[in-house]
Amino acid sequence: MVDGTILDSQMVLVTLHPDGRVDAPPQWSVVSGLSTLLSDPTHPLWDQTLPEGYQMFLVSETLPLTLEQADTEYMVQADVDLGDGVQMISDGVLLHVMAQGATSLGLTTSLPAPKP
């Protein structure tokens, strides 16, 4: 299992590098938590040379103001039987999502107004 931390405004690309052949495209799922998965071949980080299912973006949930951290557990599974049977192997990611603090106070001004 891989353990990682990102901000609630981020996503991370995870790539598989199996040490042998797999029988079908790996299947990704969210085991627990509110973060999501995104397959986006148009993203600049996406490696178009990899087989289907060998990469996936793990997308953080947006945390409410009352929460500083939330975890999501992901699983990826693949059949490695290389025949008619099924022999599944799996691996996982525990993603810690941290609330992002402000980077700006967003100061603005109005148009000038007459004094009272």
Phi, psi and omega per residue, in radians:
M1 nan 2.385 3.068
V2 -1.696 2.450 -3.132
D3 -2.092 2.198 -3.121
G4 -2.527 2.887 -3.118
T5 -2.331 2.329 3.038
I6 -2.409 2.923 3.067
L7 -1.435 2.805 -3.104
D8 -1.309 0.102 3.040
S9 -1.924 0.203 -3.021
Q10 -2.150 2.955 2.938
M11 -2.456 2.812 -3.114
V12 -2.331 2.435 3.110
L13 -1.559 2.191 3.101
V14 -1.937 2.326 -3.088
T15 -2.149 2.415 3.102
L16 -1.609 2.477 3.064
H17 -2.354 1.252 -3.095
P18 -1.111 2.624 -3.132
D19 -1.527 0.228 3.094
G20 -2.947 -3.040 -3.102
R21 -1.369 2.652 3.002
V22 -2.081 2.691 -2.987
D23 -1.454 -0.375 -3.099
A24 -2.705 2.912 3.113
P25 -1.012 2.364 3.075
P26 -1.037 2.602 -3.122
Q27 -1.971 2.255 -3.108
W28 -1.824 2.550 3.099
S29 -2.669 2.769 3.014
V30 -1.680 2.088 -3.138
V31 -1.431 -0.796 3.118
S32 -2.718 2.683 -3.135
G33 1.825 3.078 -3.027
L34 -1.924 -0.044 3.068
S35 -1.229 2.927 -3.018
T36 -2.242 3.120 3.092
L37 -1.992 2.584 3.107
L38 -2.506 2.133 2.997
S39 -1.733 2.011 -3.062
D40 -2.387 1.469 3.137
P41 -1.094 -0.225 3.125
T42 -1.517 -0.181 -3.122
H43 -1.234 2.463 -3.114
P44 -1.059 -0.454 3.128
L45 -1.385 -0.258 -3.065
W46 -1.208 2.289 3.124
D47 -1.629 1.833 -3.090
Q48 -1.160 -0.266 -3.101
T49 -1.454 -0.224 -3.103
L50 -1.424 2.617 3.087
P51 -1.148 2.799 3.104
E52 -0.963 2.367 3.084
G53 1.495 -0.041 -3.091
Y54 -1.510 -0.029 3.085
Q55 -2.621 2.668 -3.115
M56 -2.787 2.467 2.998
F57 -1.489 2.314 2.981
L58 -1.724 2.043 -2.996
V59 -1.844 2.149 -3.110
S60 -1.183 2.638 2.987
E61 -1.374 2.734 3.035
T62 -1.540 2.064 -3.052
L63 -1.395 2.455 3.045
P64 -1.217 2.835 -3.098
L65 -1.047 -0.387 -3.092
T66 -1.494 -0.037 -3.060
L67 -2.171 2.283 3.140
E68 -1.670 -0.446 -3.107
Q69 -2.649 2.556 3.016
A70 -2.547 2.583 -3.111
D71 -1.958 2.559 2.996
T72 -2.289 2.371 3.071
E73 -1.871 2.219 3.112
Y74 -1.948 2.681 3.044
M75 -2.351 2.489 3.000
V76 -2.185 2.330 -3.100
Q77 -2.221 2.611 3.084
A78 -2.552 2.517 3.055
D79 -1.465 2.192 -3.105
V80 -2.050 0.288 -3.105
D81 -1.209 -0.517 -3.121
L82 1.027 0.601 3.104
G83 -2.876 -2.693 -3.108
D84 -1.274 -0.444 -3.121
G85 -1.376 -3.129 3.122
V86 -2.273 2.182 3.014
Q87 -2.341 1.814 -3.054
M88 -1.567 2.407 2.918
I89 -2.087 2.754 -3.099
S90 -2.537 2.826 3.032
D91 -2.567 2.881 -3.059
G92 -2.472 2.894 3.068
V93 -2.310 2.293 2.975
L94 -1.841 1.938 -3.075
L95 -1.820 2.080 3.067
H96 -1.628 2.108 -3.139
V97 -1.816 2.149 -3.115
M98 -1.870 2.489 3.075
A99 -1.144 2.435 3.116
Q100 -1.611 2.225 3.058
G101 -1.308 2.835 3.139
A102 -1.098 2.542 3.043
T103 -1.930 -0.113 3.136
S104 -2.701 2.615 3.057
L105 -1.553 -0.157 3.057
G106 1.165 0.660 -3.103
L107 -1.055 2.261 3.068
T108 -2.370 2.852 3.073
T109 -2.216 2.752 3.066
S110 -1.609 3.094 2.994
L111 -1.199 2.687 3.114
P112 -1.024 2.503 3.131
A113 -2.236 2.649 3.110
P114 -1.160 2.631 3.077
K115 -1.246 2.691 3.068
P116 -1.240 nan nan
